[in-house]
Amino acid sequence: MNTRNWDACTVDSSSLGELAELGGVVSGKDNEVANESFLKWQYYDNPAGDVLIWVARDKDNSKLAGSYSVIPIRMKINDKIVTGSLSMNTQTHPNYRKQGIFKTLAK
């Protein structure tokens, strides 16, 4: 696919299966990001709060073309506990690479 045929949007926990499927394509079926239970733990069992997930969704077939996830993380800076963010599990399906998905979703 050479032209951009996707839209950026957010998703919630109901899309964990799709995210795991994308993880299998991008990183291999045995990788943790291809495991829906792992993603649930990583994204929604986080004591600092839930994940924010942006995806690129194909306009024709609604399949995920890419994803960008950010979780809250607590850290200690100069003896003060602050909440920051950690970007993780950024993925682009091989058929959609070099179309600006990462840059678009990160913005």
C-alpha positions in Angstrom: 0.0 0.0 0.0 1.6 3.2 -1.2 -0.9 5.9 -0.3 -2.4 6.8 3.1 -5.7 5.1 3.4 -6.1 5.2 7.2 -7.5 7.4 9.9 -6.1 8.1 13.4 -8.4 7.4 16.4 -8.3 6.2 19.9 -9.4 2.8 21.2 -10.1 1.2 24.6 -9.9 -2.2 26.2 -12.3 -3.7 23.7 -9.6 -3.5 21.1 -7.0 -5.6 23.0 -7.5 -8.6 20.6 -6.8 -6.4 17.6 -3.8 -5.0 19.2 -2.5 -8.4 20.0 -3.1 -9.5 16.4 -1.1 -6.5 15.2 1.6 -7.4 17.7 1.8 -10.9 16.2 2.2 -9.6 12.7 4.8 -7.0 13.7 6.8 -8.8 16.4 5.9 -12.5 16.0 3.3 -14.7 17.5 5.5 -15.6 20.4 6.2 -12.0 21.5 4.5 -10.6 24.6 2.8 -7.9 22.5 0.9 -10.6 20.7 -0.7 -11.8 23.9 -4.0 -10.2 24.8 -3.6 -11.2 28.5 -0.2 -9.5 28.7 -1.5 -6.3 27.1 -4.4 -6.3 29.6 -1.9 -6.5 32.4 0.4 -4.0 31.0 -2.3 -1.4 30.0 -5.1 -1.8 32.5 -3.6 -3.4 35.7 -1.1 -0.6 36.0 -1.3 1.0 39.5 -0.5 4.4 38.1 -3.5 4.4 35.8 -4.8 3.2 32.4 -3.2 3.4 29.0 -3.9 5.9 26.3 -3.9 4.2 22.9 -4.0 5.8 19.5 -4.3 3.7 16.4 -4.3 4.0 12.6 -7.3 2.2 11.2 -7.6 1.2 7.5 -10.5 3.1 5.9 -11.5 0.2 3.7 -11.4 -2.9 6.0 -11.1 -1.3 9.5 -8.0 -3.3 10.4 -5.3 -1.8 12.5 -2.4 -0.3 10.5 -0.5 0.8 13.5 -0.7 1.7 17.2 1.0 4.0 19.7 0.5 3.5 23.4 1.4 5.6 26.5 1.0 4.5 30.1 1.4 6.6 33.2 4.4 5.8 35.4 5.3 7.1 38.8 8.9 8.0 39.4 10.9 9.7 42.1 12.7 12.9 41.1 14.6 14.9 43.8 12.7 13.1 46.6 9.4 13.9 45.1 7.0 11.3 43.5 5.7 12.5 40.2 3.6 10.9 37.5 5.1 10.9 34.0 4.4 8.9 30.9 6.1 6.0 29.1 5.6 5.4 25.4 5.5 1.7 24.5 4.5 -1.0 22.0 4.6 1.4 19.0 3.8 -0.8 16.0 3.2 -0.3 12.3 1.9 -3.1 10.1 4.5 -3.9 7.3 1.9 -3.0 4.6 1.6 0.6 6.0 5.2 1.5 6.7 6.7 4.8 5.5 3.3 6.6 5.6 3.9 8.6 8.8 1.8 6.5 11.2 4.2 6.8 14.1 4.6 10.6 13.7 0.9 11.1 13.3 -0.2 9.0 16.3 2.5 10.5 18.5 1.3 14.0 17.8 
